[in-house]
Amino acid sequence: MARRPEDRRPTGPRRRVAPLISRHWGPDVTFGMRLAGTAVVTVVAAMPAALALVLVEAQWAPLRRLDRGAAAALHRQVLEHPGLVRVLRFLTDVVWGPVTMRLLVAALVVWLLSRRAWRLAAWAAVTALAGGCAGLLAKNVVERARPHLPDPVAHSPGFSFPSGHAMTATTSCAVLLLVLLPLVPRRRRPVAWTLAVVSVLGVGGTRVALGVHWVSDVIGGWFLGLAVVTATALAFEAWRADMGRPLTTPAQGLEPEIADTDRPVADEARTQAL
């Protein structure tokens, strides 16, 4: 017979700590601490992985040849089609730019707050912030130089690894998908997934084609972004389990209950807690 959430009892040190937390802080504060702690651990844990990836790229000849070969081939294509540069710049700076992506997430957070979906808004904001911090820390630890190509068509400041554009697109698209999927009709969800995948892959391609990133920079940005989203999503799922809600899959979205327009998410959570 399955045990109810309220029948589960922590063991060891958690047995002494859990009653203090539940008595004085409650599930919301516990969720916030778990979310913040997971974000910090993810950033710290991602640094060795990022550094290891760059070291492999620097020493492993096949990957180095891939980086240089892809950069040279795409650069030649851009030089042969000057009009393509303007298109790539518009896509990378406006359509898929970090500012655009962050504004979309910020608008999503405001909308969630208006629906009193406090925990979902906190998850979206913390995930975006953790992704930005992880990328910035990785850049300053690795300090990898950007590509130096003949006749460059674009310039970008700062270090190269990981690609901030690729990482921001990954975290932002994942946040938007996991929050908004429950509001999208099931038959149209493949369109949402396609738009997200095209955006993530497309921004990576523009960065390499413009000669401001290596292929491995883009791949590193994708992986670091996915690591951050995965960690914070697991923290959110742990909160759902604590509240007695069923676990979800990426295809369902992070909180399917948000599609219930007849009752605010905050009221739903309160009902579950009683």
C-alpha positions as CSV (number, residue, x, y, z in Angstrom):
1,M,0.0,0.0,0.0
2,A,1.4,3.4,-1.0
3,R,2.3,5.7,1.8
4,R,0.7,9.1,1.9
5,P,3.1,12.2,1.8
6,E,2.2,13.1,5.4
7,D,3.1,9.6,6.6
8,R,6.7,9.8,5.3
9,R,9.2,10.5,8.1
10,P,12.8,11.7,7.5
11,T,15.6,9.7,9.1
12,G,19.0,10.6,10.6
13,P,19.8,14.3,11.0
14,R,16.8,15.2,8.9
15,R,14.5,13.8,11.7
16,R,15.8,16.5,14.0
17,V,15.9,19.4,11.5
18,A,12.7,18.7,9.6
19,P,10.3,19.5,12.5
20,L,12.0,22.8,13.2
21,I,11.7,23.8,9.5
22,S,8.1,22.7,9.1
23,R,7.0,24.3,12.4
24,H,8.6,27.7,11.9
25,W,9.1,28.2,8.2
26,G,6.4,26.1,6.4
27,P,6.5,24.6,2.9
28,D,7.0,27.9,1.0
29,V,10.2,28.9,2.8
30,T,11.4,25.4,2.6
31,F,10.8,25.5,-1.2
32,G,12.7,28.8,-1.5
33,M,15.7,27.5,0.4
34,R,15.7,24.3,-1.7
35,L,15.5,26.3,-4.9
36,A,18.2,28.7,-4.0
37,G,20.5,26.0,-2.7
38,T,20.0,23.9,-5.8
39,A,20.9,26.9,-8.0
40,V,24.1,27.6,-6.1
41,V,25.1,23.9,-6.2
42,T,24.4,23.8,-9.9
43,V,26.6,26.8,-10.6
44,V,29.4,25.4,-8.5
45,A,29.1,21.9,-10.0
46,A,29.0,23.3,-13.6
47,M,32.3,25.0,-13.3
48,P,34.5,21.9,-13.3
49,A,32.5,20.5,-16.2
50,A,32.9,23.7,-18.1
51,L,36.7,23.8,-17.5
52,A,37.0,20.1,-18.3
53,L,35.2,20.6,-21.6
54,V,37.6,23.5,-22.6
55,L,40.6,21.5,-21.6
56,V,39.4,18.6,-23.8
57,E,38.9,21.0,-26.6
58,A,42.4,22.5,-26.2
59,Q,44.1,19.1,-26.2
60,W,42.0,16.8,-28.3
61,A,42.9,17.3,-31.9
62,P,39.6,16.1,-33.5
63,L,37.6,18.6,-31.6
64,R,40.1,21.4,-32.3
65,R,39.9,20.5,-36.0
66,L,36.1,20.6,-35.9
67,D,36.1,24.1,-34.3
68,R,38.5,25.5,-36.8
69,G,37.0,23.8,-39.8
70,A,33.4,24.9,-39.0
71,A,34.5,28.4,-38.3
72,A,36.4,28.7,-41.6
73,A,33.7,27.1,-43.7
74,L,30.9,29.3,-42.3
75,H,33.1,32.4,-42.5
76,R,33.7,31.8,-46.2
77,Q,29.9,31.5,-46.8
78,V,29.3,34.8,-45.0
79,L,32.0,36.6,-47.0
80,E,30.5,35.3,-50.2
81,H,27.1,36.6,-49.3
82,P,27.4,40.1,-47.7
83,G,23.6,40.4,-47.3
84,L,23.6,37.4,-45.1
85,V,25.6,39.3,-42.5
86,R,22.8,41.7,-41.9
87,V,20.3,38.8,-41.5
88,L,22.6,37.0,-39.0
89,R,23.1,40.2,-37.0
90,F,19.4,40.8,-36.8
91,L,18.7,37.3,-35.7
92,T,21.5,37.1,-33.1
93,D,21.1,40.6,-31.7
94,V,17.3,41.2,-31.9
95,V,15.3,38.0,-32.5
96,W,17.4,35.6,-30.3
97,G,19.5,38.1,-28.5
98,P,20.0,37.8,-24.7
99,V,18.1,41.1,-24.1
100,T,15.1,39.8,-26.0
101,M,15.1,36.5,-24.2
102,R,15.5,38.0,-20.7
103,L,12.6,40.4,-21.4
104,L,10.4,37.5,-22.4
105,V,11.2,35.7,-19.1
106,A,10.7,39.0,-17.2
107,A,7.3,39.4,-18.8
108,L,6.5,35.8,-17.9
109,V,7.4,36.4,-14.3
110,V,5.2,39.5,-14.1
111,W,2.3,37.5,-15.6
112,L,2.8,34.7,-13.1
113,L,2.8,37.2,-10.3
114,S,-0.5,38.6,-11.5
115,R,-1.9,35.1,-11.3
116,R,-0.5,34.7,-7.8
117,A,1.6,31.8,-9.0
118,W,4.4,32.8,-6.6
119,R,6.4,29.6,-6.6
120,L,6.3,29.3,-10.4
121,A,7.4,33.0,-10.8
122,A,10.2,32.4,-8.3
123,W,11.4,29.3,-10.3
124,A,11.4,31.2,-13.6
125,A,13.3,34.2,-12.1
126,V,15.9,32.1,-10.2
127,T,16.5,29.8,-13.2
128,A,17.2,32.8,-15.5
129,L,19.4,34.4,-12.8
130,A,21.3,31.2,-12.1
131,G,21.9,30.7,-15.8
132,G,23.4,34.1,-16.2
133,C,25.6,33.7,-13.2
134,A,26.8,30.3,-14.3
135,G,27.7,31.6,-17.8
136,L,29.5,34.7,-16.4
137,L,31.5,32.6,-13.9
138,A,32.5,30.1,-16.5
139,K,33.7,32.8,-18.8
140,N,36.0,34.4,-16.2
141,V,37.3,31.0,-15.0
142,V,38.1,29.6,-18.4
143,E,39.2,33.0,-20.0
144,R,39.1,31.5,-23.6
145,A,39.9,33.9,-26.4
146,R,37.4,34.4,-29.2
147,P,38.2,33.3,-32.8
148,H,40.5,35.4,-34.9
149,L,39.5,35.2,-38.5
150,P,40.7,37.0,-41.6
151,D,38.3,39.8,-42.7
152,P,36.1,39.5,-39.6
153,V,32.4,40.5,-40.1
154,A,31.6,40.9,-36.4
155,H,33.2,41.6,-33.1
156,S,32.0,40.7,-29.6
157,P,33.6,41.7,-26.2
158,G,34.6,39.4,-23.4
159,F,35.7,35.8,-23.3
160,S,34.5,33.1,-25.6
161,F,33.5,30.0,-23.5
162,P,30.6,29.4,-23.0
163,S,28.5,31.2,-25.5
164,G,26.2,33.6,-23.5
165,H,23.8,33.8,-26.4
166,A,23.5,30.0,-26.6
167,M,23.1,29.6,-22.9
168,T,20.6,32.4,-22.5
169,A,18.5,31.0,-25.3
170,T,18.6,27.5,-23.8
171,T,17.5,28.6,-20.3
172,S,14.9,31.1,-21.5
173,C,13.3,28.8,-24.1
174,A,13.2,26.0,-21.5
175,V,11.5,28.3,-18.9
176,L,9.0,29.6,-21.4
177,L,8.1,26.0,-22.5
178,L,7.9,24.5,-19.1
179,V,5.6,27.3,-17.8
180,L,3.4,27.9,-20.9
181,L,3.0,24.4,-22.3
182,P,-0.2,23.7,-20.2
183,L,-1.8,26.7,-21.9
184,V,-1.0,25.4,-25.4
185,P,-3.6,23.1,-27.0
186,R,-2.1,19.6,-27.2
187,R,-2.2,19.5,-31.0
188,R,-0.1,22.7,-31.2
189,R,2.5,21.8,-28.7
190,P,4.9,20.4,-31.4
191,V,4.9,23.9,-32.9
192,A,6.0,25.4,-29.5
193,W,8.8,22.8,-29.2
194,T,9.9,23.4,-32.7
195,L,10.1,27.2,-32.2
196,A,12.2,26.6,-29.0
197,V,14.5,24.1,-30.7
198,V,15.0,26.3,-33.8
199,S,15.7,29.3,-31.6
200,V,18.3,27.5,-29.6
201,L,20.0,25.9,-32.6
202,G,19.7,29.0,-34.7
203,V,21.3,31.4,-32.2
204,G,24.2,28.9,-31.9
205,G,24.6,28.9,-35.7
206,T,24.7,32.6,-36.0
207,R,27.4,33.0,-33.4
208,V,29.7,30.6,-35.2
209,A,28.9,32.0,-38.6
210,L,29.7,35.5,-37.5
211,G,33.0,34.3,-36.2
212,V,32.6,35.3,-32.6
213,H,32.4,31.8,-31.1
214,W,33.8,28.3,-31.6
215,V,31.4,25.4,-32.1
216,S,32.5,24.1,-28.6
217,D,31.6,27.4,-27.1
218,V,28.0,27.0,-28.3
219,I,27.8,23.3,-27.2
220,G,29.1,24.3,-23.8
221,G,26.4,27.0,-23.5
222,W,23.7,24.5,-24.4
223,F,24.9,22.0,-21.8
224,L,25.3,24.5,-19.0
225,G,21.9,26.0,-19.7
226,L,20.3,22.5,-19.6
227,A,22.1,21.7,-16.4
228,V,20.7,24.8,-14.7
229,V,17.1,24.2,-15.9
230,T,17.3,20.6,-14.9
231,A,18.5,21.3,-11.4
232,T,15.9,24.0,-10.6
233,A,13.1,22.0,-12.2
234,L,14.0,19.0,-10.0
235,A,13.7,21.4,-7.0
236,F,10.3,22.5,-8.2
237,E,9.2,18.9,-8.6
238,A,10.4,18.1,-5.0
239,W,8.1,20.9,-3.8
240,R,5.2,19.4,-5.7
241,A,5.9,16.1,-4.0
242,D,5.9,17.8,-0.6
243,M,2.5,19.3,-1.4
244,G,1.1,16.0,-2.4
245,R,0.8,16.9,-6.1
246,P,1.6,14.4,-8.9
247,L,5.0,14.6,-10.6
248,T,5.0,16.0,-14.1
249,T,7.0,15.4,-17.3
250,P,8.4,18.0,-19.7
251,A,5.6,17.3,-22.1
252,Q,3.1,18.4,-19.5
253,G,4.9,21.5,-18.3
254,L,6.1,22.3,-14.8
255,E,2.7,23.1,-13.3
256,P,-0.2,21.8,-15.4
257,E,-2.6,23.4,-12.8
258,I,-1.9,26.8,-14.2
259,A,-4.2,26.1,-17.1
260,D,-7.2,26.1,-14.7
261,T,-8.4,29.7,-15.2
262,D,-11.3,29.3,-12.8
263,R,-9.1,29.1,-9.7
264,P,-5.8,30.9,-9.1
265,V,-2.7,28.8,-8.7
266,A,-2.1,30.2,-5.2
267,D,-5.6,29.1,-4.1
268,E,-5.1,25.7,-5.5
269,A,-1.8,25.3,-3.7
270,R,-3.4,26.4,-0.4
271,T,-6.2,23.9,-0.9
272,Q,-3.6,21.1,-1.4
273,A,-1.8,22.2,1.8
274,L,-4.9,22.0,4.0
